[in-house]
Amino acid sequence: MRLAIALFSSILLFTANAASPSGADYIRAHGAQGVNLWRLAHQEQEKDTHISQRPALVVQDNSNIVFKSDAEEPNEFPDQWFIQPVDHFSNSSDTFKQRYWINTRHYNPGSGGPVIVLDGGETSGEDRIPFLDTGIVDILAKATGGVGVVLEHRYYGNSIPVSDFSTDNLRWLNNDQAAADSARFMANVTFSGINEDMTAPNTPWIYYGGSYAGARAAHMKVLYPDLVYGAIASSGVTHATLSNWEYYEIIRNAADPKCAKQLEHATLAIDALLGVPYAKRYIKSLFGLQDLAHDDDFVSVLEAPLGYWQAKVWDPAVGSTKFDEFCAFLDKPIIGNGSVSLLPVGHEDRLVRLPGDIKLDFSILNYAQYIKENYVSQCETSVEDCFGTYNDSNFLSTGLDQEWRLWLFQVCTEWGFFSTAPPDPTHPRIVSKLLTLEYSSKICRQAYPAGKYFIVPPMPNITAVNALGDFAIAADRLAIIDGEVDPWRPCTPHSDYAADREDTILQPFKIIPNAVHHYDEYGLKNISDEPEEIRKIHEEMIVFVKEWLKGFKAPGSR
């Protein structure tokens, strides 16, 4: 999910070359601290804009953001627009323009080829254009002689139906309205330059989505089976939950074992020191956060680098290596000085002695240095202003530039996914026990005061999501594809909590070894150049989509 919570995804983690305040996969609901990280990332982006001319088009959605300038090549995918009602379920005449893009390079008129539509999900649809160009949409359109489409989600990018993002104006941002958008689009759209009827159900539509959009793909197949001929849910988070502690459990078990152990040790040690009055200020000062008033705010900043795991991608041109760099940083040697001395322990590990005879694994000092260099250094005011979360007034701006309010509203109303520590205090963990559901969800009460027409519930109504199938969601011509080490796998049908299934052509159920988040969505111009596991899944997807299409019959046909 570009699910993928810092508010939200690893894209918000803002080292110098890895920030996109409008980036995709805003799915890690790290509460109010995520909003703070979003703001700092936004500030860094504005600085970069002043330093050099901003490229025109965001073309990737992970921590390594790739830009393409309009001057580099003609725009093959110009903006297209489709008129939608703001409210599908009332008599209101209010409408808005929903943006989309099409790829007709492989279209073969009269061949009966499908429409491959990619759901834009919780980001600007511009972030999905690479998948229209070289990713999964182009791969499937080329294999089937079809048309490729990216459909931007209501409220995101330029598909905005309201004048601001107040609580009342966000009331039409929900699963039912978004699904109705897609259905109306599929049943009524006409494509420029194509003279034949490409609407559903007269033409087979294959609905693809990754992460949150992956759940939407599965939901569309269930809700609108007459329009959606086939669907592919990649990393589809069909299980909504309040406490999403398993996100970190995947990282703890899949990361380099030494790095995971260092994070476990650091987490336990820091939690213990925060409970000792004379040690608390010192441990905070190591991280440059001694003036941060609340301990839960402090540990939530320390959690931020873990989001880099989700930013891993098999293609080095777009993937991030930040998590591996973070682990390497934890393990680098340190040099003792007047306030820190080294204590040899065993043959390999070392401890450091701090004032007050506090002994810590040396990796904690490296952890502190990493946080100072990559996060605290970006703060130009006070650390309380940058990283504090208890001033409600900091979260009340409702302008259209406050993009963080969008996915977070969906989190607070229907999806949940709040980042927390494991419920069992004895369970190994790499995040602080202070990351509670109460702490992570308090942003919902802070950011969305009751409106005249809508009130955000005390906790999200996750039943609205899970009633559509949850872990067991299934249908003929619905493919479930997930990554083995995706931190979102616990919320997908491949969760350890879910029953296993048979993998068939009619109901594909596939796991990509060593893959993280919607790995199949990315692709190369020539799939034979892709890594073996990625080439394999793409070839399998081509096979089952082609087999699905063999059985298509338009309504009224014999």
Disulfide bonds with the S-S distance in Angstrom:
Cys259-Cys327 2.04
Cys379-Cys386 2.07
Cys412-Cys444 1.98
